[in-house]
Amino acid sequence: MLPAAARLTSSQEFRLAVRRGRRAGRARLVVHLLVPNAGARTEVRGAAVERAHQVNREGGDRHDGTTAAHPASSELAGRAEPNPASAAGPRSDSDIEPTRDTGEPARVGFVVSKAVGNAVLRHRVTRRLRHLMRDRLDALPAGTLVVVRALPPAATASSSDLGSDLDAALRKLRVVRGGPVTGP
């Protein structure tokens, strides 16, 4: 079982790791990895949050004083309003890195789709991957976000096969060096 502090639970952080992180694919799984960059992250996040708050305060108006109209606004009558943060600029709040302390442990999340199999198979694959990643957490840099996406062949793979694919993907991402990564 992964410690609670090492679990990736926020959909925003899943999206961030998948969209902005590096990717290494193998036959049975794909690993997405985002190593923290403590440089300009706080400034970027602060600017995007301020833009979103500005849009909220102005009631959806743009900064230049004009109102942003949706092209199909007549079709959207009675439906929920679009996310005001998306009108804040070209990058929505979900595409920027969260402010993370690099002293935090690495965090891991898993994506196992229905293409892998039924619920029993999906949970079995998730448990195996969770156990394998628990042993590899210490090899990851602090503050790293990792998303492991299982592919359909993972359903029939043994734990050792998944472990070798996981090690190969982490080596390809240049996070670990050498042979298999195992914990204490």
N, C-alpha and C positions, 0 to 999 in steps of 0.2 A: 504494500500500500504506500502510495506517495504521501509525504507529510502535507498537511493542509497548506502550508506556506509555499509548497512547490507545485501546487495545482493551478493551472490556467483556467479560469472560469468565466472571464469577461468576454463577451462576443466582440467587443472592440479590440481587445488584445489578440484574439484569434485572427481577426481580420487584418490587424496590423502585421502580425508575424507572417501571414500568408502573402499579403500584398507587398510588403516592403522588405521582407527578410530574404535571405539567400535560400536556394532550394537545391536538394540533392535527391534524385530519384533512384530507386532500385526496383527489382522485379516485384517485390511484395509490399513496398511502402515508399512513401515520399516524406522527407523531413524538411520542414521549413524552419529556419533559424534566424532570429534577429538579435544581434549582439548590441547592447546599449552603447550609445555614443553620447557621453555626458556633455558634449560641447554646446550646441545651439538648441537642444531640445526644449529647454525651459522657455526660451524666448519664442520659439515657434508655437508652442502650446499656448502661452500667454496671449500672443497676438490673435490666434484663432478663437480662443475663448472670448476675448474682448470683442472681436467682430460679431460673434454669435450673440453676445449680450447687447451689442449695439443694435442689431437687427430686431431683437426682441423688444427693446425699449422703443424703437421707432415704429413698431407695429408692422414689420415686414417691409418697410420702405428701404430703399437703397441709400447708400451714403451720399449720393449726389442729389438726393431729394426727390428722385423719380420713384414711382412704384413699380415693382417687378410684377408683370402680368404673366400668368401661365398661358401658353398658346391654346390650350384646350380648357380654358377657365369655365366656359359654359357647360362643358361635360362634367366638370368637377363640382358643380353646385350640389351642396348637401353632403359632400364627402369630406373626410378629414383633410385638414390643411397639410401641405408638404412641410417637411422639416425646415424650420427657419435657418438652421445652421448651414444647410446646403446653399442657401442664397447668400451666405456670407462671403463667398469667394470661390475660387476654383478648387480648393481643397476643403473637404468637409472635416469635421472634428474627428470622424472615425478613421481618417487616413493619416493622422499625425501621431507621432509617438507620444505615449503618456509620459508624464514626468515620473521617472523611476529613479530611485536611489540605487546606485550600482552595488551597494552593500547588501541588497536583497538577494535571496537565493535565486538560482535559475528556476524558471517555471515552465511546466510542461502541460500540453493539452493534446487530446486525441480526437481524430475524426475517423469514424468507421461507418461508412454509408451502407445503405440497404443492398448495394451491389455486392457486398462481401458475403451476405447470407442472411438467414433469419436472425431473430433477436438473440437466440442462444449462441450462435456462431459469432455474432458481432460482440457480445459481451465477453466471450472467451478470448477473442483476439485483443480486445481492449485490456483485459486483465493481464494477458501475457506481455503486451507492450508496456503497461504500467509497471509491471515487475522488472522488466528489462531496463526501463528508463530510471527507476529508483536506484539501480546499481551504477548508473552513469552520471547521476546529478553532480557528483563532486568533480567530475572532469570538465564540466561546463563553466564558463566564466560567470561571475555573479551578475545578476540582473538580466540574464539571457532569456528570451522567450522562444520556446520550441513548440512546434505543432507537428505531430506525427500523424500522417494520413495513411490509413491502411488501404491497400488495393485488393481486388477480389482474390488473387492468389494467396493472400495472407490467411484465408480461411482454412486452407489445407496445409499450411506450413507448420513445422514444429517450432518450439521456442528457440532452439539453437539456430534454425534457419532465419528466424526473425531477428535474433541477436546479431548474427553475422551481417545481415542487411543493414541493421541499425548502426553497427560499428563502421561499416564501409561508408555509409552516408555521412556519419559524423566526421570520419577521416577526410572525405571529399570536401566537406565544408571547412576543413582545417581547424576544427575545434579540438580534436584529440589527435595524438600522434601514435604511430606504432600499431601494435597488435590489438587484440580484443580488450575492450574496456570493461572491467569488472570492479565491483565495489568490495568493501571489507567482508 
